[in-house]
Amino acid sequence: MSKTAKLILESGEYEFPVIEGTEGEKAIDISKLRSDTGYITLDNGYGNTGSCTSDVTFLNGEKGILKYRGIPIEQLAEKSNFIEVSYLLINGKLPNEGELKSFEEKIKSAKELPEGIHNIIKQFPRDAHPMGVMAAATAALSGFYPELLDQDLSDEKKERIIPQLLGQMKAMATAFYRHSREKGFVKKNASLDYCSDFINMMFNEGEDNLEQAVDPAVAQALDVLLILHADHEQNCSASSVRMIGSSKANLFATISGGIDALWGPLHGGANQAVIEMLDAINKDGGGYKKFLDKAKDKDDPFRLMGFGHRVYKNFDPRAKIIKKACDTVLEKLGIDDPVLDIAKGLEAEALKDPYFVERKLYPNVDFYSGIIYRALGIPTNMFTVMFVLGRLPGWIAQWKEMIESPAMKICRPRQIFTGETKGEYIELKKR
């Protein structure tokens, strides 16, 4: 017998179906609440609201579990790569050898950025925030591919636009970095894997796509980091992508909206905040233990960035994985950086300090990713752009799942009005 939840109001008793997910999550289906009772629910920030059912990602914050399409993130980080994980998220299954090769080739052979997009990027001030550039350039792509703006994209066009976006987003990120440094653009190199090619396009000092050596261990660390960022259930940016896409806006505009949502410091900007905090500690004299004490003082406004997580109440499973990659990068590059020394000191002290251990305030993925990006020489204001590259396949997967669902409808939340009820228009001269 199906389970139901009973709601008792002054107008009577009502029953609503209880939905249970495959991992045991439970929800009360209130889709007919307003029509049956005249009531709506109020949930500021949607913290207890399920906006959809989804097969893409499962997250259990209390137990520190993250799975893509049912596969634990630990297995994917150890055995897979970013392109294979992208295929998994977008298509719902691991590819066979032929499917993976075909997907990789489509990304590598995707069109270079239109010259018009290069021109748009060149018009931005060199000190513009890269996220604004990424959002604008992504939306502008729609002007160059009118054939990909159909209200209902065919499967053939989806198979074209998806790998094209995966390739062109990387090119946009590296193009603006090069522009900001007054350097010429570097074309992609189809002989390199995705992350090695990204590093080459960012930092190559030669011209005409002359390949420079990329340490495989460093490229692997970046690959793992992108995997860990690839999707994270119905977060702010994924929900924004779904909401924009529900209007049947084209995919370029939809992803552009996701970039804007990710830009916020409470979402994708967290790893940037970590480095800014470390810089502040360094400028103060590098005494990080003083700042640990400040973080423990409830009367001190100082906040230790990169520790704890809103969703993960135990530990961030991604942090355990990325810590290993972080250690590898720092060892390989052998960088002498006082800010990174402060980061390592903070990590070591916090992991043994009873205050942080008892409250489970462990270093999270943002803490370690910020350290890796700084070690690679990626400027702080581009950290969130790196997040975009990682999260793109998750956004696409969420969008694709939604638009292909027979239950899709345009998102339209309700509200409780609390404003003036008897206002009257007053002539301008009498105000």
Order of alpha helices (4+ residues) and beta strands (2+ residues): beta-beta-beta-alpha-beta-beta-beta-alpha-alpha-alpha-alpha-alpha-alpha-alpha-alpha-alpha-alpha-alpha-alpha-alpha-alpha-alpha-alpha-alpha
